[in-house]
Amino acid sequence: MATRSTRTEKLDLRLTPEAKRTLAAAAQAEHRSLTDFVLESALGRAEEALANRRVFQLAPEQWEAFVAALDEPPRDLPRLRKLLNEPSIFSGSGSA
């Protein structure tokens, strides 16, 4: 069983009466409070939405290519080198 943290934050939500009835019926069908049902459903969906930003999977040959690219020495990019050696517009050395 998961440990329960103290809830200190509030989220207001506007919805149609039909949407509220649907959520309440689903919560009741699972013998849970409406708050618990909505919170856990929303958190589950949030985890799904963020998963592809946290973890990515590659086939073994793709992984080998990725590691090989990381192991390559850096390429010389003259235009980038020039840009990075120029004074920044934020350094205050330009005229106002």
NUVOVEX-303916 format. One line per 8 residues: number of its first residue (from 1); their letters; for each residue x negated, y negated, z of C-alpha. Coordinates in steps of 0.5 Angstrom, whole numbers, plus 500, padded with zeros to 3 digits. Layout:
% NUVOVEX-303916
NUM	a	X,Y,Z | ...
This chain:
% NUVOVEX-303916
1	matrstrt	500,500,500 | 497,493,498 | 496,488,504 | 500,482,504 | 497,475,504 | 501,469,507 | 504,465,502 | 503,458,502
9	ekldlrlt	504,455,495 | 511,454,492 | 513,454,485 | 520,451,482 | 523,454,477 | 529,452,472 | 533,458,469 | 540,459,466
17	peakrtla	545,462,470 | 545,468,465 | 537,469,466 | 538,469,474 | 543,474,474 | 539,479,469 | 533,478,474 | 537,479,480
25	aaaqaehr	540,485,477 | 533,488,476 | 530,486,483 | 536,490,486 | 535,496,481 | 528,496,484 | 531,495,491 | 526,489,492
33	sltdfvle	528,481,493 | 528,477,487 | 522,473,489 | 518,479,490 | 521,482,483 | 519,475,479 | 512,474,483 | 510,481,481
41	salgraee	513,481,474 | 509,474,473 | 503,476,476 | 503,483,472 | 504,479,465 | 499,474,467 | 493,479,468 | 495,482,461
49	alanrrvf	494,475,458 | 488,474,461 | 485,481,460 | 482,480,453 | 478,474,456 | 475,478,461 | 474,485,458 | 472,487,451
57	qlapeqwe	471,494,449 | 466,496,443 | 465,502,439 | 458,505,441 | 456,503,434 | 459,496,435 | 455,496,442 | 449,498,439
65	afvaalde	449,492,434 | 451,487,439 | 445,489,444 | 441,489,438 | 443,482,436 | 442,480,443 | 435,483,443 | 433,479,437
73	pprdlprl	428,473,438 | 432,466,437 | 432,463,430 | 429,457,428 | 434,452,427 | 431,445,425 | 437,441,425 | 439,443,432
81	rkllneps	432,442,434 | 432,435,432 | 439,434,435 | 437,436,442 | 431,432,441 | 435,426,440 | 437,421,446 | 444,422,448
89	ifsgsgsa	449,417,447 | 450,418,455 | 443,416,457 | 445,409,456 | 439,407,452 | 443,405,446 | 447,398,446 | 454,397,449
